Amino acid sequence: MVKSKILGLLLVATTYGLMSCEDHPSSPNAMFPERINFVAQRQYPEGIAYSSLLTKFLVTSIPLGKIGTVDTDGRYEDLLTAPELIAAIGMKVAGNRVFVCNSDQGASVRSTLATARQTAELLVFNLTTRQLERRTDLDALLPAEAPNFANDVTLAPDGTAYVTDSFSPVIYKVTPDGTASILVKDDVRFSSPTFGLNGIVYHPNGYLIVANTGQGKLYKVDLRNGNAVSEVVGTGALPGDGLTLLHGDLYVVTGGNRVAQVRSSDNWQTASIVKFDASGYLGATTSVAVNNQIYTLNARIGEAGNAQDFSIQRFR
């Protein structure tokens, strides 16, 4: 098991920079297309974010372990190809930094027997210098035999990161100085015989909302009440992938082929589905809020091949 590594010094982001990370409701760009098609050989991009600094979308890659950019005209370019990245999964942008989950499901060109299902890291890159600033090992917090897969990350205003693990029933916490711990472990609500915890968001009222894909449920983790875990009831089965908050509503990518708009009137004790957008999605994974709109990544997840055509779709 690789021990925790800290590379260099990471300056703590300002509150302003972090408040703008989830994700970028306001952008300097004007009109965005309803659909952005782009070409990137074998990208299969699980995660998406948006950088106001670069004025571009960022997309990760499962098989190639890299991060690229996509502009509103659909031009793709490689951005980060650091050797530390095995499979880049979920990510968030805060100012000039990107926080990315590094994992290995065994499907990357960089996969090894030692790292497959045994990798959960949070990497922080500087978008200006394109250098790795911090590498925090999360899998070392669990027994060596426990499987690991860091899936998604969300950021609190103070710079604390919260990361889900899809193979072990835990949420990790990483402080602004890189100190890692297990926020909460729940063998019942966070477990799944298939794929467990997936998307995660930080709510400004001081709690997290997470999706358990295999159970088809949403859970609330109250950070101001001893990290108490409760099920968000009322939506019915909803096997969520990526979660995105915008104007109080939660947008849940589900089933790879639609996005649900979910609303709560009681601080996410209960919730109901407002509508589904089920047109134009193909192996969709997660979304990002830009220009007060929701944009979802059509990653073609589940395919095995050499696809090169992907897209980013606006919620309608």
N, C-alpha and C positions, 0 to 999 in steps of 0.2 A: 504494500500500500504506500503510495506516495505521500510524503508528509506535507504539511502546509507550507506554502512558499509565498513569501512577500517579495516582490521585485520592485526595488526603488521606493520612493516616497510618493504617496498619493495625497495631494492636497484636498482637504475636505471642501466639497462643493458648497457654494453659498446657498442659503435658503431659496433665493430667487431662482437659481439655476435648477434646483431640484423640484421646485413647484411647477416648473415648465416641462417636466419630464413625462408626465402621465396623460397624454403623450405630448402632443402639441396642438391643443384645440385651436390656437390662433397661429397662422403662418404668414410670413411675408409674401407668399405667393398669392396670386389672384385666383382665377378659376382653375379648378382641377377637372380633368376629364372624368366621366362616369366609369370608364374602364381604361386601364393602362396595360397594354400588352408589352411584354419584353422577352427578349431571347437571351438565355444563359444556359450553355450546355451542361446538362446533368446537375443543375443547381439544387433542385428539390428543396426549396427554401422554407424551412419550418417557421422562422420568426420574422417579424416585420416591426420596424420603428420608423420614426421620421426625425430628421435633423434640420432644425431651422438654420443652423450654422452652414450646413452644406446645401440647404434647400433641395434635399433629395430624400427619398425613401431609402432605408437600409434593409437588406434582406440577408438572412443567414443561409447556410447550406449544410444539409445532413451528410451527403456522401463525400463532399469535397473539403469540409472543414474550413470555410472561409466566410467573409462578409463582403457583400457587394452593394452598390448603390443603383437606384433606378430613378431617373428624373421623370417629370410629368409627360415627356414626349416618348417615354419607353426606352430610353437609352440605358443599357446596363454597363457598369464598369466594376472590376474588382477593386475593393477598398483595403481589406485586411486579409492577408494570407499567412498569418503567423504560424510557426510550426507547433506552437502550444495547442492550437485548436484542432481537436479531433473531429467532432461533429458539433457545429454551432447550432444551438436550439433557440430558446426564447431570449429576448434582449430588451433593454430600455435605454433610451438616450437621456442624458441630463447635461445640458450645456455642451461642453466640448468633449464629453466622455460617453462611451457606450459600455454598458454592463451586459455581459453575455454569458449564458449558461453553456458550459462545455461538458459534453457527455459522450458516451460511446455505446450504441445499441448493437454494434457489430456490423454496421452498414457503411462505414466510412473507409475511404482508401487508406486512412491512417489507423484503422482499427488493429488491435493486437489481442492475443489471448489474455494478456495481463490487464488490458484496459477495458475490454468488452464487459458491459454490465457492472463495471467496477470503477466508474468515473463520474464524479459529481464535483464540478469546480465552478467558481464564479470569476471570470476574467474581466478586467477593466482596461479598456484601451483609450488613449487620447486621440481624438478625431483630428486634431491639428497636426500632431507629430506622427500619428499612426503607430505609436509605440505602446507596448504593453506596460501598464503602470502597476498593476497588482494582480496577483494570482492567488486565490484563496481556495484551499482544498477543503471540500465539505465531506467527502466520503470517509475521511479519517475519523469523523465523529461517530461513526457506526462500527460495529464489529466487522472484521475483515471479510467474513462470509456473507454479509448482507449485500444484496444487489443494490446498485445505485444508478440513478439517471436524473440529473439536474435538468428540469424541464423549462420552468418559466420563472421570471423575476419581476418583482415590483419594488418601487422605491418610496419610502416615506419622506416627508419634507425635511427631516433632520439628516438625511443621507443614509439611513439604515435600509439595507436590502433584505428582502424576504424571498426565499427560493423554494420551489416545490420539488419533491422527489417522486417520480412516477413508479419506481420499483420498491421503495421503502416508505412506510406511512409517516413521513416526517415533513415538517417545514423548517428550513434552516433560517437563521438570522445572522446577518453580517453587518457589524457596526461600521461607521464611517472610517475607522482606522484599520479595518480588515479583520477584526476579531470575529471568529465564527463560533456559533453554538446551535444547538437544536432548540428552536422556539417551542415546538410542541410535537409530541409523538402520540398518535392515536391509532391503535391496532384495529379498531372497529370502523371508525368513520373515514379514516384515510387509506384504508387498505382496499385491494381489489385483486381478484384472481387473474385479471388481465392487465390493464393499464390504470393506475391509480390517480394520484393528484396530478393536475395538469395546469390550467391557467390560474393566475392569481392577480388580484388588484388590491391596492391600498385605498380605503375609503377615508375621506377627510374627517369623518366623525370618529376615527381612531380604531378601526378594525379592518381585518382582511376578509375578502371573499375568495373562496377557492372552489375549483371544480374537481370532482372526482369522476373521471370519465367512465370507468368501469361500473360504478354504482349509478351513474346518471343523476347525481345529486350535486347541489351547491351547499357549501358550508361557510359559516361565519366564524371568524376567530377574533374575539374581543380583546384587543391589546390593553384596554383600560380596566379589564376585569379578569386578571389572572390568566389571560389567553384562553378563556372559556370557549369551547367549541359547541356550536349548535347548528342544526340543519335548517336551511332556508326552505320552508315548505310552501307548497301552492303551485309549483310550476309543472308537476308531473315529472315523468322521466325526461331528463335533459342531459344527455351525455356530452358535457361541454369540453371544448378544447380551449382556445384562447378567450380571455375575458377582457372587455374594455369598458370603462366608465365614461359617459358623456352626458352632461346636464342631468345627472342623477340617475339615469337609466343605465342598465348593464346590458352590453351586447355580447351574446354568447355564440361562438362558432360551434355548431353541433352537427355531427354526422358527416362532416366533410362537404355537405352540399346545401347548407342553409345557415342563416344567421338569425338568432332570436333576439328581439328587443324585450328586455325584462324590466319590470318596474315594481318598486316597493313603496308603501305608504307608512310603514311602521319600523323604519330603520333596519330593514332586511331581516326581520323575524320571519316574515312571509313575503311572497312575491308572486306576480302573475305575468304571463306572456302577453305583451301588447300586440305583437305581430311577428311574422316570419318573413324574411326575404329569402326565397328559395329559387331564384333564377340567376344562372350564370356562374354558379360556384362549382369548382372541380378540385376535389382533394383539398378543400380550404382548411386552414389551420388556425390563424389568429388575425387580429385586426389592430388598427391604430387610429386614433382620432386626430384628424387634420382639418383645419378650416371649418370646424364645427360639423364635420362629417365623419362617418365611419368608413374606413377603407380596409378591406379584407384580402388576405393573400391567398390566391389560388395556387397552392404548392404542388398539387397533383400527388399528395402523399398517398401511399398505398400502391403506387405503380412501381414496377421494377423494369428499368430500361434506361434509355438515353434521351429522355425528353429534353427539349430545349425551349419550348414555348410555355410561358407562364403569364400570369396576369394579376392585377390588383383591381378589385371591384368595389365600387361605392355602394353602401347600403341604401336601398330605396324603399 
